[in-house]
Structures are given as C-alpha cells and as structure tokens.
Amino acid sequence: MVGRNVVCRVAAALAVAATTVTVAMAQEHHRHTRHAGMTHGVSTLFVLGNEGVQKELALKPEQTEKVKDLLAEVHAEWKQQMQAARGTARGEENSSNGDRSHRSGEMRSKFAEISKNVNEKFRAKLAAILDGPQQARLREIAIQIAGTQAFQDADVVRELRLTSQQQEQLAAVRHQYAEKFAELRQGARQNGESGRQNGEGVSKMREIRQEELAKSVSVLTPEQQAKFATMKGKPFDLAQLHQAQHRHHGRGNREKSA
C-alpha cells in the first residue's frame, strides 16, 4: 500500500494547483509547495495555473486562454503517465515492508522523471505564449516555490556550478529534513488530525522548511548565494498558493457533503 499511497498523494496534489484555470494540475507545492506534485527541481508549468502567479505575470486575456488550453494538455499528459505509475504500484502491492520503502523512493524518482519530461515536452509551447520577461519572472517564482528542491534542478546546478561535494552535502540536508517532516506528519496522525494539519502544525512545517532552506544555502559559497538570490528575483507571496489550495479543498468538501 505504500507505493499506492505515494501515487494517491501525488494525484491529490496534482488536483490542487490549477483550479483557477479549471484544470486539475498539481502542486502540493514544491515545498513551499514542495509536495507540489512531488516534483524535483524547478517546474514552471506546475505553478502557472495559480491565479496569483498569473496576476504577477500580468497575463493578457488571450494569454490566459492559451495558458488554460496548455495546462489542459499538460494535465492529460500527467494523467496518462500517472495511471501508468499507478498500475506499476498496484502490481507490486504485495511486496514486503522492506521492499516497499525502497519502492517508495524509486517511485519518487520516477515522478521526478515524469515532471522533467512533461516540462521539456511543453517548454516550446509555453515559450510561444509568454514573452521574455514573463518567462523570466515565472522561472524566478518557480525557483522560490521549489525551495531546497531547486538544488536538484539540472539548470540550477549548472548555473550555480555546484560541485559534486556540494551536491552530496545538499542531499544530506534533504535527507535530514525529510526525516523531520516525516516525524511531524506522524505526530499529526497520532493526534488524530485527518489529512489537514491544524494551524500550529502548518506553522511548524513552514518553520522547518525555512530551516532546511537556510541550511542548504549555507552549503553555497558567498558568490553562489548571491547568484541564487538573483535567480529567485524579487519575493513572491507564496501564501497565495496555500490560499488557492485551501479554497480548492473547501469546495471539494462541500461537493462531497452535497
């Protein structure tokens, strides 16, 4: 069931982020929405459906319509590949507990690969819709949303010229904080919190994410830190993503109770 649960979490995340353009795309958020689609790296497509992001980009009406159509294509591609992944998970459902843990990691890697492939497939179409400054700002926002996951992005690694040693150190930080996140979620389940954390839990989660990002950035040289700050651009209000998620979940709960 572990592999299956991973697929379900990713599928649920996929349904959150793009409700503002009537397309169920994804972001659990790349840890600021890092759960955002369980994507690894920087995924511009998976934040473009957010109303706040579109407003920040100052999309024209015709661009908004084209973005909506593009996200529908992206969602269809995601759905197809997710179904294939779900089939694989069900096929291995009877594995032992030890195998499940290993399989869960393999599935996360697979989803990272899917995310990369989808982004690459639709990169040209996105470039045909947005102008240069809009593309640049969208990438800045995506890097901010990615948080520490940005350091797994091939382009970011190349631009920052991260050494093999730095990449190993960053991976160690991710592993350390992955355990902390797991402990926090386990504590929430033990306290009877079903699915959605209370305000205190959310606040703690954000605090840990900030700690993780700060520790990751400390791995960089001063020159790399300055470069990374430039790559992120001016701060974007990430709370807008969480607000969109809450609105979506609220509507979903009302539909279920209707």
KOLDO-56568 format. One line per 4 residues: number of its first residue (from 1); for each residue x, y, z of N, C-alpha, C, CB. Coordinates in pm, whole numbers, padded with zeros to 5 digits, always signed. Glycine has a CB too. Layout:
<gulums>
NUM = X,Y,Z,X,Y,Z,X,Y,Z,X,Y,Z; ...
</gulums>
This chain:
<gulums>
1 = +00081,-00123,+00000,+00000,+00000,+00000,+00084,+00128,+00000,-00091,+00001,+00120; +00212,+00118,+00040,+00293,+00239,+00048,+00309,+00303,-00089,+00430,+00209,+00106; +00348,+00219,-00190,+00364,+00274,-00323,+00235,+00334,-00374,+00413,+00168,-00419; +00124,+00265,-00345,-00006,+00313,-00387,-00040,+00445,-00321,-00113,+00210,-00357
5 = -00006,+00455,-00191,-00033,+00579,-00119,+00046,+00695,-00175,-00003,+00563,+00029; +00172,+00667,-00216,+00253,+00774,-00275,+00186,+00826,-00400,+00395,+00724,-00308; +00135,+00733,-00483,+00066,+00774,-00605,-00057,+00857,-00572,+00025,+00651,-00689; -00132,+00814,-00470,-00253,+00888,-00432,-00220,+01029,-00386,-00329,+00814,-00322
9 = -00110,+01043,-00306,-00072,+01176,-00260,-00034,+01266,-00376,+00043,+01167,-00161; +00039,+01208,-00471,+00080,+01288,-00586,-00042,+01324,-00669,+00184,+01212,-00672; -00134,+01228,-00689,-00253,+01255,-00768,-00338,+01363,-00702,-00335,+01128,-00787; -00348,+01357,-00568,-00426,+01458,-00497,-00360,+01595,-00511,-00440,+01421,-00348
13 = -00228,+01597,-00500,-00156,+01724,-00516,-00177,+01779,-00654,-00006,+01705,-00489; -00183,+01689,-00752,-00198,+01731,-00890,-00329,+01804,-00912,-00189,+01611,-00982; -00429,+01774,-00830,-00561,+01834,-00849,-00576,+01972,-00788,-00664,+01744,-00793; -00476,+02017,-00713,-00491,+02140,-00635,-00455,+02267,-00710,-00407,+02131,-00514
17 = -00339,+02272,-00771,-00279,+02400,-00806,-00346,+02476,-00916,-00142,+02379,-00843; -00408,+02409,-01011,-00457,+02482,-01128,-00608,+02495,-01133,-00411,+02414,-01252; -00673,+02490,-01019,-00818,+02503,-01019,-00863,+02640,-01069,-00873,+02480,-00879; -00777,+02741,-01058,-00813,+02874,-01103,-00823,+02885,-01254,-00714,+02974,-01052
21 = -00772,+02789,-01327,-00786,+02789,-01472,-00865,+02666,-01514,-00648,+02792,-01542; -00942,+02611,-01421,-01029,+02496,-01441,-00956,+02372,-01488,-01135,+02530,-01537; -00829,+02363,-01457,-00753,+02244,-01492,-00694,+02185,-01365,-00641,+02276,-01595; -00709,+02055,-01344,-00656,+01994,-01222,-00511,+01956,-01240,-00737,+01871,-01184
25 = -00420,+02050,-01218,-00279,+02020,-01232,-00213,+02005,-01099,-00210,+02126,-01313; -00109,+02038,-01068,-00062,+01995,-00941,+00029,+02083,-00864,+00000,+01878,-00959; +00014,+02092,-00748,+00115,+02131,-00653,+00070,+02106,-00513,+00151,+02274,-00670; +00140,+02017,-00454,+00137,+02000,-00313,+00227,+02110,-00260,+00183,+01856,-00268
29 = +00287,+02178,-00341,+00383,+02290,-00356,+00525,+02244,-00340,+00354,+02399,-00254; +00591,+02260,-00407,+00725,+02232,-00407,+00777,+02293,-00281,+00793,+02282,-00531; +00764,+02218,-00191,+00800,+02251,-00055,+00805,+02397,-00036,+00929,+02191,-00018; +00767,+02474,-00053,+00682,+02575,-00003,+00562,+02529,-00066,+00723,+02723,-00033
33 = +00577,+02465,-00155,+00493,+02370,-00210,+00585,+02267,-00257,+00403,+02425,-00317; +00659,+02221,-00174,+00750,+02119,-00212,+00676,+01990,-00234,+00857,+02103,-00109; +00561,+01971,-00172,+00484,+01850,-00201,+00419,+01867,-00335,+00379,+01821,-00091; +00419,+01989,-00382,+00366,+02023,-00507,+00401,+01930,-00614,+00406,+02151,-00541
37 = +00319,+01830,-00636,+00336,+01736,-00741,+00449,+01643,-00718,+00353,+01805,-00865; +00511,+01643,-00605,+00629,+01566,-00576,+00734,+01588,-00685,+00594,+01418,-00564; +00726,+01698,-00747,+00825,+01726,-00848,+00958,+01757,-00784,+00781,+01840,-00937; +01068,+01726,-00854,+01201,+01758,-00804,+01261,+01858,-00901,+01292,+01630,-00790
41 = +01313,+01968,-00850,+01370,+02070,-00937,+01275,+02187,-00950,+01402,+02012,-01073; +01287,+02256,-01062,+01208,+02377,-01087,+01106,+02348,-01196,+01299,+02497,-01127; +00977,+02359,-01163,+00871,+02326,-01257,+00782,+02446,-01283,+00788,+02208,-01205; +00809,+02518,-01389,+00731,+02638,-01420,+00587,+02606,-01454,+00795,+02714,-01534
45 = +00564,+02496,-01523,+00428,+02462,-01564,+00336,+02438,-01446,+00430,+02339,-01652; +00390,+02385,-01338,+00307,+02345,-01227,+00275,+02458,-01130,+00373,+02235,-01153; +00316,+02578,-01163,+00275,+02694,-01083,+00197,+02793,-01167,+00397,+02762,-01021; +00196,+02771,-01297,+00136,+02868,-01388,-00016,+02874,-01376,+00173,+02834,-01530
49 = -00078,+02769,-01324,-00223,+02769,-01310,-00274,+02852,-01194,-00271,+02631,-01295; -00183,+02899,-01108,-00226,+02975,-00991,-00264,+03118,-01030,-00116,+02977,-00886; -00375,+03163,-00980,-00426,+03297,-01013,-00328,+03407,-00973,-00560,+03321,-00946; -00265,+03389,-00855,-00169,+03489,-00809,-00048,+03497,-00900,-00126,+03457,-00668
53 = -00004,+03382,-00949,+00110,+03379,-01041,+00072,+03447,-01172,+00157,+03234,-01066; -00045,+03417,-01223,-00090,+03479,-01348,-00101,+03630,-01333,-00225,+03420,-01391; -00148,+03674,-01218,-00158,+03818,-01193,-00020,+03882,-01187,-00234,+03845,-01061; +00074,+03813,-01124,+00211,+03862,-01115,+00273,+03876,-01254,+00296,+03768,-01027
57 = +00237,+03784,-01344,+00291,+03787,-01479,+00217,+03887,-01569,+00285,+03649,-01541; +00106,+03941,-01517,+00024,+04036,-01595,-00016,+03976,-01730,+00102,+04168,-01617; -00074,+03856,-01723,-00117,+03791,-01846,-00231,+03868,-01912,-00161,+03648,-01818; -00226,+03878,-02043,-00336,+03938,-02118,-00447,+03834,-02132,-00287,+03987,-02258
61 = -00571,+03877,-02158,-00682,+03782,-02168,-00655,+03669,-02266,-00807,+03854,-02210; -00597,+03702,-02381,-00571,+03597,-02479,-00463,+03500,-02430,-00528,+03658,-02614; -00368,+03550,-02352,-00266,+03463,-02295,-00328,+03370,-02191,-00153,+03546,-02232; -00420,+03423,-02111,-00486,+03341,-02009,-00558,+03224,-02073,-00584,+03426,-01929
65 = -00626,+03248,-02183,-00697,+03141,-02254,-00600,+03037,-02308,-00782,+03199,-02368; -00490,+03084,-02364,-00390,+02991,-02417,-00325,+02910,-02305,-00283,+03068,-02496; -00302,+02975,-02192,-00246,+02904,-02078,-00342,+02796,-02030,-00214,+03003,-01963; -00470,+02830,-02026,-00572,+02732,-01985,-00568,+02610,-02075,-00713,+02796,-01986
69 = -00560,+02632,-02205,-00555,+02521,-02301,-00427,+02440,-02283,-00566,+02574,-02445; -00317,+02510,-02261,-00189,+02442,-02243,-00191,+02354,-02118,-00075,+02543,-02234; -00244,+02407,-02009,-00249,+02331,-01885,-00339,+02209,-01899,-00297,+02419,-01771; -00442,+02220,-01982,-00528,+02104,-02007,-00448,+01994,-02076,-00650,+02145,-02094
73 = -00363,+02032,-02169,-00276,+01934,-02236,-00179,+01873,-02137,-00199,+02000,-02353; -00122,+01958,-02053,-00026,+01910,-01955,-00093,+01812,-01860,+00034,+02028,-01876; -00212,+01846,-01815,-00285,+01758,-01724,-00313,+01623,-01788,-00417,+01823,-01680; -00351,+01625,-01915,-00378,+01499,-01985,-00253,+01413,-01992,-00431,+01527,-02127
77 = -00140,+01477,-02018,-00013,+01404,-02024,+00022,+01347,-01887,+00100,+01495,-02075; +00004,+01430,-01782,+00030,+01385,-01646,-00059,+01266,-01612,+00009,+01499,-01547; -00186,+01279,-01645,-00283,+01175,-01610,-00243,+01042,-01672,-00424,+01214,-01657; -00202,+01046,-01797,-00163,+00924,-01866,-00043,+00858,-01797,-00129,+00955,-02013
81 = +00058,+00940,-01766,+00178,+00885,-01704,+00155,+00843,-01558,+00291,+00986,-01712; +00065,+00917,-01491,+00032,+00881,-01353,-00041,+00747,-01348,-00054,+00989,-01288; -00129,+00724,-01445,-00202,+00598,-01449,-00107,+00482,-01470,-00308,+00601,-01559; -00006,+00505,-01553,+00094,+00401,-01575,+00170,+00373,-01445,+00192,+00443,-01686
85 = +00203,+00479,-01372,+00273,+00463,-01245,+00186,+00392,-01143,+00318,+00599,-01190; +00057,+00425,-01144,-00037,+00361,-01052,-00046,+00212,-01080,-00176,+00426,-01062; -00046,+00177,-01207,-00051,+00036,-01243,+00071,-00039,-01193,-00062,+00021,-01393; +00187,+00026,-01201,+00310,-00035,-01151,+00303,-00056,-01001,+00431,+00051,-01187
89 = +00249,+00046,-00931,+00240,+00037,-00785,+00147,-00076,-00743,+00191,+00171,-00726; +00034,-00090,-00812,-00061,-00195,-00777,-00002,-00333,-00805,-00192,-00177,-00855; +00079,-00340,-00910,+00139,-00467,-00945,+00237,-00515,-00840,+00208,-00457,-01078; +00293,-00421,-00762,+00392,-00455,-00660,+00334,-00444,-00520,+00514,-00366,-00672
93 = +00202,-00438,-00512,+00134,-00411,-00385,+00163,-00513,-00276,-00012,-00405,-00408; +00191,-00636,-00316,+00211,-00741,-00217,+00356,-00757,-00173,+00161,-00870,-00271; +00440,-00657,-00205,+00580,-00665,-00166,+00594,-00658,-00014,+00661,-00553,-00233; +00708,-00701,+00036,+00732,-00695,+00180,+00752,-00551,+00222,+00854,-00780,+00220
97 = +00744,-00524,+00354,+00759,-00387,+00404,+00894,-00328,+00367,+00742,-00384,+00555; +01000,-00411,+00375,+01131,-00361,+00340,+01138,-00318,+00195,+01236,-00465,+00367; +01076,-00394,+00109,+01075,-00361,-00032,+00992,-00235,-00058,+01021,-00477,-00114; +00888,-00216,+00020,+00801,-00100,-00001,+00877,+00030,+00019,+00682,-00106,+00095
101 = +00959,+00035,+00121,+01035,+00157,+00147,+01125,+00188,+00029,+01118,+00144,+00276; +01189,+00085,-00022,+01278,+00105,-00137,+01196,+00145,-00259,+01359,-00023,-00167; +01081,+00081,-00276,+00997,+00111,-00391,+00944,+00253,-00387,+00881,+00011,-00399; +00912,+00300,-00265,+00863,+00437,-00250,+00965,+00537,-00301,+00829,+00466,-00103
105 = +01093,+00514,-00268,+01198,+00601,-00317,+01210,+00595,-00468,+01330,+00565,-00253; +01196,+00474,-00523,+01203,+00458,-00668,+01089,+00532,-00737,+01201,+00310,-00706; +00971,+00529,-00675,+00856,+00595,-00734,+00872,+00747,-00731,+00728,+00555,-00662; +00931,+00798,-00623,+00955,+00942,-00618,+01052,+00983,-00728,+01011,+00983,-00480
109 = +01151,+00898,-00753,+01245,+00926,-00862,+01172,+00921,-00996,+01361,+00825,-00861; +01079,+00827,-01008,+01002,+00815,-01132,+00917,+00939,-01154,+00915,+00690,-01130; +00853,+00988,-01048,+00770,+01107,-01061,+00855,+01229,-01095,+00692,+01132,-00932; +00977,+01232,-01042,+01068,+01341,-01076,+01100,+01335,-01225,+01198,+01334,-00992
113 = +01120,+01214,-01274,+01149,+01196,-01417,+01030,+01238,-01502,+01186,+01049,-01446; +00909,+01202,-01458,+00788,+01241,-01531,+00775,+01392,-01534,+00663,+01178,-01466; +00799,+01456,-01420,+00791,+01601,-01413,+00885,+01666,-01512,+00822,+01649,-01272; +01009,+01616,-01515,+01108,+01671,-01607,+01065,+01652,-01752,+01244,+01605,-01584
117 = +01015,+01532,-01783,+00974,+01503,-01921,+00858,+01591,-01965,+00936,+01356,-01933; +00761,+01610,-01874,+00645,+01692,-01908,+00686,+01836,-01930,+00538,+01684,-01796; +00773,+01887,-01844,+00821,+02024,-01860,+00894,+02042,-01993,+00914,+02062,-01744; +00978,+01945,-02027,+01052,+01953,-02151,+00958,+01946,-02272,+01156,+01841,-02158
121 = +00859,+01860,-02264,+00768,+01840,-02376,+00691,+01967,-02411,+00671,+01729,-02345; +00654,+02044,-02306,+00569,+02161,-02330,+00645,+02293,-02318,+00453,+02160,-02232; +00776,+02285,-02307,+00857,+02405,-02291,+00837,+02502,-02409,+01004,+02368,-02278; +00841,+02448,-02532,+00830,+02532,-02651,+00693,+02599,-02659,+00856,+02450,-02777
125 = +00587,+02526,-02624,+00452,+02582,-02629,+00438,+02695,-02526,+00347,+02473,-02603; +00497,+02676,-02410,+00491,+02780,-02308,+00565,+02904,-02355,+00550,+02729,-02175; +00680,+02884,-02419,+00760,+02997,-02468,+00686,+03073,-02576,+00894,+02948,-02521; +00598,+03005,-02649,+00523,+03071,-02755,+00408,+03155,-02699,+00468,+02966,-02852
129 = +00371,+03130,-02574,+00260,+03204,-02511,+00311,+03324,-02432,+00181,+03111,-02418; +00417,+03305,-02355,+00470,+03411,-02270,+00582,+03487,-02340,+00520,+03353,-02137; +00593,+03616,-02309,+00705,+03692,-02365,+00828,+03670,-02277,+00670,+03844,-02375; +00940,+03727,-02316,+01065,+03705,-02245,+01061,+03741,-02098,+01172,+03783,-02309
133 = +01018,+03862,-02062,+01012,+03900,-01921,+00918,+03811,-01840,+00969,+04045,-01908; +00807,+03770,-01900,+00713,+03682,-01830,+00776,+03546,-01802,+00584,+03665,-01912; +00847,+03493,-01900,+00915,+03364,-01880,+01019,+03374,-01769,+00980,+03317,-02012; +01093,+03485,-01770,+01198,+03504,-01669,+01137,+03512,-01529,+01280,+03631,-01699
137 = +01027,+03588,-01516,+00964,+03603,-01385,+00900,+03472,-01340,+00858,+03715,-01389; +00841,+03398,-01432,+00782,+03269,-01397,+00888,+03175,-01341,+00712,+03206,-01520; +01005,+03176,-01402,+01112,+03088,-01353,+01158,+03134,-01214,+01231,+03088,-01451; +01165,+03264,-01192,+01203,+03314,-01059,+01105,+03263,-00953,+01208,+03467,-01058
141 = +00976,+03274,-00985,+00874,+03229,-00891,+00884,+03078,-00868,+00733,+03265,-00942; +00906,+03004,-00976,+00917,+02858,-00965,+01036,+02819,-00878,+00930,+02795,-01104; +01145,+02892,-00888,+01262,+02864,-00804,+01230,+02892,-00658,+01384,+02949,-00850; +01158,+03001,-00630,+01119,+03031,-00493,+01030,+02921,-00437,+01047,+03166,-00486
145 = +00935,+02877,-00518,+00843,+02772,-00476,+00916,+02640,-00453,+00731,+02754,-00579; +01013,+02613,-00538,+01087,+02487,-00527,+01162,+02476,-00395,+01184,+02474,-00642; +01205,+02589,-00340,+01280,+02583,-00216,+01408,+02503,-00233,+01196,+02523,-00106; +01434,+02411,-00140,+01557,+02332,-00148,+01557,+02237,-00268,+01575,+02252,-00021
149 = +01439,+02204,-00320,+01433,+02115,-00435,+01495,+02180,-00559,+01288,+02076,-00465; +01508,+02311,-00558,+01571,+02380,-00671,+01713,+02331,-00694,+01572,+02530,-00647; +01778,+02289,-00587,+01917,+02244,-00599,+01929,+02106,-00664,+01982,+02241,-00463; +01814,+02044,-00697,+01815,+01919,-00771,+01789,+01943,-00920,+01710,+01824,-00714
153 = +01763,+02068,-00954,+01734,+02102,-01093,+01865,+02113,-01172,+01655,+02234,-01101; +01870,+02046,-01287,+01994,+02042,-01366,+02040,+02181,-01407,+01975,+01956,-01490; +01945,+02268,-01445,+01982,+02403,-01487,+02038,+02484,-01370,+01861,+02476,-01548; +01975,+02469,-01253,+02022,+02541,-01134,+02162,+02491,-01095,+01923,+02523,-01016
157 = +02180,+02361,-01099,+02311,+02302,-01067,+02418,+02359,-01160,+02307,+02148,-01078; +02383,+02368,-01287,+02479,+02418,-01385,+02507,+02568,-01365,+02429,+02393,-01527; +02402,+02646,-01345,+02419,+02790,-01330,+02497,+02826,-01203,+02284,+02859,-01328; +02474,+02751,-01097,+02545,+02778,-00972,+02682,+02711,-00970,+02462,+02730,-00852
161 = +02704,+02622,-01067,+02830,+02546,-01073,+02854,+02472,-00942,+02948,+02640,-01102; +02751,+02399,-00900,+02763,+02320,-00777,+02862,+02206,-00798,+02625,+02265,-00733; +02950,+02187,-00703,+03046,+02078,-00711,+02979,+01948,-00667,+03170,+02108,-00625; +03043,+01837,-00697,+02991,+01707,-00653,+02981,+01701,-00502,+03080,+01593,-00705
165 = +03079,+01758,-00434,+03077,+01759,-00288,+02960,+01840,-00235,+03209,+01815,-00233; +02933,+01954,-00297,+02820,+02037,-00254,+02688,+01963,-00277,+02820,+02172,-00328; +02677,+01896,-00389,+02554,+01822,-00418,+02533,+01710,-00315,+02560,+01763,-00559; +02639,+01646,-00272,+02628,+01544,-00169,+02585,+01606,-00036,+02761,+01469,-00152
169 = +02640,+01723,-00005,+02603,+01791,+00119,+02457,+01833,+00116,+02693,+01913,+00142; +02411,+01882,+00002,+02271,+01923,-00012,+02177,+01803,+00000,+02249,+01993,-00147; +02219,+01690,-00056,+02139,+01568,-00046,+02129,+01523,+00100,+02200,+01455,-00133; +02238,+01539,+00175,+02237,+01502,+00316,+02140,+01591,+00395,+02379,+01513,+00376
173 = +02135,+01719,+00361,+02042,+01810,+00426,+01898,+01769,+00395,+02067,+01956,+00381; +01871,+01738,+00269,+01735,+01695,+00231,+01695,+01571,+00309,+01727,+01668,+00080; +01787,+01476,+00320,+01758,+01352,+00392,+01729,+01381,+00540,+01874,+01253,+00379; +01809,+01467,+00599,+01792,+01503,+00740,+01654,+01563,+00764,+01900,+01602,+00783
177 = +01613,+01654,+00678,+01486,+01722,+00699,+01368,+01639,+00651,+01486,+01856,+00628; +01391,+01547,+00561,+01284,+01455,+00521,+01240,+01374,+00642,+01329,+01361,+00407; +01334,+01337,+00726,+01302,+01264,+00848,+01223,+01352,+00944,+01430,+01212,+00915; +01260,+01479,+00953,+01186,+01570,+01041,+01042,+01590,+00994,+01257,+01706,+01048
181 = +01025,+01603,+00861,+00890,+01617,+00806,+00808,+01492,+00834,+00896,+01646,+00655; +00872,+01376,+00819,+00802,+01250,+00843,+00758,+01239,+00988,+00892,+01131,+00805; +00844,+01282,+01080,+00811,+01279,+01223,+00694,+01373,+01252,+00933,+01318,+01308; +00694,+01489,+01187,+00587,+01586,+01209,+00454,+01531,+01159,+00619,+01718,+01139
185 = +00456,+01469,+01040,+00333,+01410,+00987,+00285,+01294,+01073,+00353,+01364,+00843; +00380,+01213,+01121,+00343,+01102,+01207,+00279,+01152,+01335,+00466,+01016,+01239; +00334,+01260,+01392,+00277,+01318,+01513,+00136,+01369,+01489,+00365,+01430,+01563; +00114,+01428,+01370,-00019,+01478,+01337,-00119,+01364,+01329,-00016,+01556,+01204
189 = -00076,+01253,+01269,-00167,+01137,+01260,-00199,+01081,+01397,-00105,+01028,+01171; -00099,+01075,+01484,-00121,+01023,+01618,-00214,+01112,+01699,+00010,+01008,+01690; -00214,+01241,+01667,-00303,+01335,+01736,-00442,+01339,+01675,-00243,+01474,+01735; -00465,+01254,+01576,-00598,+01245,+01519,-00630,+01348,+01415,-00696,+01254,+01624
193 = -00528,+01414,+01361,-00552,+01514,+01257,-00562,+01442,+01124,-00439,+01621,+01254; -00677,+01444,+01064,-00702,+01368,+00942,-00671,+01452,+00819,-00846,+01319,+00937; -00556,+01425,+00756,-00524,+01486,+00628,-00474,+01628,+00636,-00642,+01482,+00543; -00547,+01716,+00700,-00510,+01858,+00704,-00455,+01891,+00842,-00630,+01949,+00670
197 = -00343,+01955,+00846,-00283,+01990,+00974,-00352,+02113,+01033,-00132,+02014,+00958; -00347,+02124,+01167,-00400,+02244,+01230,-00304,+02360,+01210,-00427,+02220,+01380; -00343,+02479,+01255,-00261,+02597,+01234,-00122,+02583,+01292,-00328,+02717,+01291; -00113,+02522,+01410,+00016,+02504,+01474,+00106,+02411,+01392,-00002,+02449,+01616
201 = +00047,+02305,+01338,+00123,+02211,+01258,+00175,+02274,+01130,+00039,+02091,+01224; +00089,+02354,+01066,+00130,+02422,+00943,+00243,+02519,+00971,+00012,+02495,+00879; +00230,+02592,+01081,+00334,+02688,+01120,+00466,+02617,+01145,+00291,+02766,+01244; +00461,+02503,+01212,+00582,+02427,+01240,+00644,+02375,+01111,+00552,+02310,+01334
205 = +00560,+02330,+01018,+00609,+02280,+00890,+00683,+02390,+00815,+00492,+02227,+00806; +00626,+02509,+00812,+00691,+02621,+00743,+00824,+02657,+00811,+00597,+02743,+00739; +00823,+02651,+00943,+00945,+02683,+01018,+01057,+02586,+00982,+00918,+02680,+01170; +01023,+02457,+00974,+01123,+02356,+00940,+01171,+02375,+00797,+01066,+02214,+00959
209 = +01080,+02410,+00708,+01120,+02433,+00569,+01217,+02550,+00558,+00998,+02458,+00482; +01192,+02653,+00635,+01282,+02768,+00634,+01419,+02730,+00687,+01223,+02884,+00716; +01421,+02646,+00791,+01546,+02598,+00845,+01622,+02517,+00740,+01522,+02513,+00971; +01550,+02432,+00671,+01612,+02348,+00568,+01671,+02433,+00457,+01509,+02250,+00510
213 = +01596,+02534,+00414,+01646,+02620,+00307,+01770,+02696,+00351,+01537,+02717,+00264; +01767,+02748,+00475,+01881,+02822,+00527,+02005,+02733,+00536,+01849,+02882,+00664; +01985,+02611,+00583,+02098,+02519,+00595,+02151,+02480,+00458,+02057,+02393,+00673; +02062,+02466,+00360,+02104,+02432,+00224,+02184,+02547,+00163,+01983,+02399,+00136
217 = +02133,+02668,+00180,+02202,+02785,+00124,+02340,+02802,+00186,+02118,+02912,+00147; +02354,+02759,+00312,+02484,+02773,+00379,+02591,+02684,+00316,+02471,+02738,+00526; +02548,+02585,+00238,+02643,+02498,+00168,+02709,+02574,+00053,+02570,+02372,+00114; +02640,+02676,+00002,+02691,+02751,-00112,+02801,+02848,-00072,+02577,+02826,-00179
221 = +02884,+02883,-00166,+02984,+02987,-00143,+02913,+03123,-00144,+03097,+02982,-00251; +02976,+03229,-00094,+02913,+03362,-00099,+02874,+03402,-00242,+03008,+03466,-00040; +02957,+03369,-00338,+02927,+03403,-00477,+02805,+03325,-00526,+03048,+03374,-00567; +02797,+03197,-00490,+02682,+03116,-00529,+02555,+03164,-00460,+02708,+02970,-00495
225 = +02566,+03205,-00336,+02450,+03256,-00264,+02395,+03382,-00332,+02485,+03285,-00118; +02486,+03469,-00373,+02443,+03591,-00442,+02378,+03557,-00574,+02563,+03686,-00465; +02433,+03461,-00645,+02377,+03418,-00772,+02239,+03358,-00753,+02470,+03317,-00841; +02223,+03276,-00649,+02095,+03212,-00622,+01989,+03317,-00587,+02110,+03111,-00508
229 = +02027,+03418,-00511,+01934,+03525,-00477,+01888,+03598,-00603,+01999,+03625,-00379; +01979,+03619,-00695,+01944,+03683,-00823,+01850,+03595,-00903,+02070,+03715,-00904; +01874,+03466,-00902,+01790,+03372,-00977,+01648,+03370,-00924,+01850,+03231,-00972; +01632,+03394,-00794,+01497,+03394,-00734,+01421,+03523,-00762,+01507,+03373,-00584
233 = +01493,+03632,-00788,+01426,+03759,-00815,+01359,+03815,-00692,+01325,+03742,-00925; +01270,+03911,-00714,+01200,+03972,-00600,+01104,+03870,-00538,+01123,+04099,-00645; +01084,+03880,-00406,+01000,+03782,-00337,+00857,+03779,-00391,+00997,+03813,-00187; +00805,+03657,-00402,+00666,+03635,-00440,+00593,+03584,-00318,+00654,+03535,-00560
237 = +00470,+03631,-00297,+00392,+03591,-00180,+00345,+03446,-00197,+00271,+03687,-00158; +00420,+03353,-00140,+00388,+03212,-00154,+00258,+03174,-00084,+00500,+03129,-00101; +00210,+03259,+00007,+00085,+03230,+00076,-00031,+03221,-00022,+00056,+03337,+00181; -00017,+03286,-00137,-00124,+03280,-00238,-00146,+03138,-00287,-00090,+03371,-00356
241 = -00041,+03059,-00291,-00054,+02920,-00334,-00132,+02840,-00232,+00083,+02856,-00357; -00100,+02861,-00104,-00169,+02790,+00002,-00316,+02831,+00007,-00101,+02817,+00137; -00345,+02958,-00016,-00483,+03005,-00015,-00563,+02938,-00126,-00489,+03157,-00031; -00501,+02922,-00243,-00568,+02855,-00354,-00597,+02711,-00320,-00484,+02864,-00482
245 = -00502,+02645,-00252,-00521,+02507,-00212,-00637,+02496,-00113,-00393,+02450,-00150; -00642,+02585,-00015,-00749,+02581,+00085,-00886,+02603,+00019,-00725,+02687,+00194; -00892,+02697,-00079,-01019,+02720,-00147,-01063,+02596,-00223,-01008,+02838,-00243; -00966,+02528,-00286,-00997,+02407,-00362,-01048,+02298,-00269,-00875,+02359,-00439
249 = -00979,+02276,-00156,-01020,+02173,-00062,-01157,+02205,-00003,-00916,+02156,+00048; -01182,+02334,+00022,-01311,+02374,+00076,-01425,+02342,-00020,-01311,+02521,+00107; -01402,+02372,-00148,-01504,+02340,-00248,-01523,+02190,-00259,-01465,+02399,-00385; -01412,+02115,-00254,-01421,+01971,-00266,-01500,+01910,-00152,-01284,+01910,-00271
253 = -01478,+01960,-00030,-01551,+01908,+00086,-01699,+01941,+00077,-01493,+01964,+00214; -01731,+02061,+00027,-01872,+02098,+00013,-01941,+02012,-00091,-01886,+02246,-00024; -01869,+01980,-00200,-01928,+01895,-00304,-01955,+01754,-00252,-01835,+01889,-00426; -01863,+01703,-00166,-01881,+01571,-00112,-02001,+01564,-00018,-01757,+01528,-00040
257 = -02023,+01673,+00057,-02132,+01674,+00154,-02266,+01708,+00093,-02103,+01770,+00263; -02262,+01757,-00035,-02387,+01798,-00100,-02473,+01676,-00138,-02356,+01881,-00226
</gulums>
